[in-house]
Amino acid sequence: MLKLYAIYTLTGDEERFLGQAYLTEKDLEAVEESFTGLLKAEYHITLTDGDRVNVNTIDSIEEIADDGGE
């Protein structure tokens, strides 16, 4: 199941919003592995605007609550 997440990176001392992405379990595992230094290969995700981001550049993610289309 896909869930929508806000994607952030650190630039100096500032957290910068990169965009939003629908992430799968596999995507989330790759992000977690990048946080712990265990990611063994390059892995990219596609943001909702079409930009591709290497998960190694991601410093935090935040699930965006589904408003049920209201």
N, C-alpha and C positions, 0 to 999 in steps of 0.2 A: 504494500500500500504506500502510495506517495503522500508525503506531508510537505507543507510549505515552510521554508525556513528563511530567516534573514541571515545573511552571511557578512561577517566582519573580518577586518585585518587590522593590525597595529601599524601605525606610521609614526615612528618616534614614540612619544608618550600618548598619542591620540588613537582612539579606536575609530576606524573609518568603515562606513557601510559600503560593501561591494555590490550588493544587490540581493535579489530573492531567488530561491531555487526550490524546485520540487525534488526531494531526495528520497531515494530508495534505501532499504536496509543495507545494501552493498555500499552505497554512497556514504551512509553514516558510519559504517565500519571503516572505510578508507579515511574519513575525517578523523575518527578516533585514533586510528593507527598513526596518522600524521602527528596528532597531539602527543602521542607517547613515543614517537621516534621509531616505530616498528614498521612503517610503510616501506615496502621493499621495491616498489616500482612507481613511476609517475602515474597519477590518477587525476583526471579532470572531471569537473562537473559543469553543466551548462546552466547559466542563470536564465531567468525568465525573459530577459531582454536579448538572449542569444549569445552573449559573451561566454567564453569558456574560461574557467578558473582552475589552476592547479591547486589541489587541496593543501599542499604544503604552504601556500600563502594565506590560508584561513587560520585565524586565531580564535574565533568564537562563532557559534551559531546559536540562533534562538528560534524555537518553533513558533510559528505564527498561527494563532488559534483560528480554526475554521468558523466563520460566522454563520454557516449554514445558508449562505447566499442571500441573507437578508440585508 
